[in-house]
């Protein structure tokens, strides 16, 4: 949890709010990859791409 607080402080202090959407998309795609590995949802995720 301290990593998230530290990241938020970095973004706020250095005015790098443009990085926030990039980080959110990376987390979402990472979660999508983890969910698609050998799960019942995998065939539905593969149809998106």
C-alpha positions in Angstrom: 0.0 0.0 0.0 2.9 2.4 0.6 3.9 2.0 -3.0 0.6 3.5 -4.1 0.9 6.4 -1.6 4.4 7.0 -2.8 3.4 6.9 -6.5 0.6 9.4 -5.8 2.9 11.8 -4.0 5.3 11.6 -6.9 2.6 12.3 -9.5 1.2 15.2 -7.4 4.6 16.8 -6.5 6.1 16.7 -10.0 2.8 17.5 -11.8 2.9 14.3 -13.9 -0.8 13.6 -14.0 -0.6 12.6 -17.6 1.1 9.4 -16.4 -2.0 8.3 -14.5 -4.1 7.1 -17.5 -1.1 5.1 -18.8 -0.6 3.4 -15.4 -4.3 2.6 -15.2 -4.3 1.0 -18.6 -1.2 -1.0 -17.8 -2.9 -2.4 -14.7 -6.1 -3.2 -16.5 -4.3 -5.0 -19.3 -2.2 -6.9 -16.7 -5.3 -8.0 -14.9 -6.8 -9.1 -18.2 -3.7 -11.2 -19.0 -3.8 -12.8 -15.5 -7.5 -13.6 -15.8 -7.1 -15.1 -19.3 -4.5 -17.6 -18.2 -6.4 -20.9 -18.0 -9.7 -19.6 -16.7 -13.3 -20.1 -17.9 -13.3 -16.5 -19.1 -10.4 -17.1 -21.6 -12.6 -17.9 -24.7 -14.5 -14.7 -24.2 -11.4 -12.6 -23.7 -9.8 -14.0 -26.9 -12.8 -12.9 -28.9 -12.1 -9.3 -28.0 -8.8 -9.4 -29.8 
